[in-house]
């Protein structure tokens, strides 16, 4: 049985990936900030899903939390860096951009980039020490493929570039590191709620992506069939980022 950690898995894309992993026979640790919410999700997803409180902003705890997850599962083969936040202000608005504070900038960088780096670092150290031929998957964004105006886009470009560099550096050790860059996805984070229209006028395909579509791609990238995909961040956006 494969053993996986999925960060930010109490809802949205992380939830869908954790569910798919569990359905495919993996034991999974899911993380988030609220133990009650995590426990409810773990109960819903089945007996092989376990909650672990970890705020992604606390990236200084990465070594400790990777070891904790491995102890819960009896090992660790898969790590999915999914936790992420939007900027408090609309970065594509001139006035908001000019009002961005240092704390607002740092909050986004901490979760979307620093946490990715230090979770990868802790995961790779664990895998090398225990001779694990594992997988790391970083969930980034098409914002990292476009001109950057603020912290969110900047954090996603950094995460995408880290995926490329670390994928190349540790491929020879049998550690496969890749990413997914979703466009607009039907989630609460994107102000989409159950029952809302899936239509999206700026997407050539005509609609939002679903969390299950992201999870299906994740399952392929985490499978043995994708071993020669190295350091890549696969865009899934229905053509949204094509200009």
C-alpha positions, 0 to 999 in steps of 0.5 A: 500500500502506497502512503501519501501526504496531502497538504490543504486537503480539507476541501477543494483540490486537496480533498479531491486528490486525497479522495482519489488516492484513498480510492486507489488503495493508498493510506493518506494523511491530510493536513489543514488548520482545523482538527474538527474539519480534518477529522470529519473529512478523514471519517468521510474518506475512509479508515485509511485517511488520517488527519494531521494539523499543520498550517502550511504557513508554519513551514519551519515545522516541515521536517517535524511534520514529514516525520509525523506523517511517516510515523502515522502511515508507517512510511511515506511514498507520495507528498502533494504540496497543495495548500495555497492562498490568494492575496488579500487584494486583487493583484490585477487592480492598479490601486490595490497593487499599490496598497499591498503591504509587506505583511500581505506580500509575505503571507502569500509567499510563505504559504505558496512558495516557502512552504513548497520549498521546505516541504520538498526539502523535508520530503526528499531528505526522508526519501533519500534516508529511507531509500524511497523511490517516491513522488512529489507533486506541487499544485501551482497555478496558471498565474505562474505562466502569465505576467506577474503583478504581485505576490500570488503570481510571483509565488506560483512562478517560484513554485513552478521553477522550484518544481523544474529544478528539484525535478531535475536534481533528484531524478537520478535518485528515483524521486519524481517531482512534477506539478499541476498548474490549474486555471479557474477551478470550480471551488469556493476559493474561486467564489464558486459554490455548489449549484453555480453555473460551470460556464466561464466566458474567458476559458476557450473550452467554455467552463471551469475545471472540476476538482476531479479533473485535477485529481485525475491528472494528479493520479497519472503524474503520481503513477509509475506510468509518469516516471519519465515526466520530470520537473514538468508543471502540466497546465490544466485550464481549458485553454485559459492561459493561451494568448 
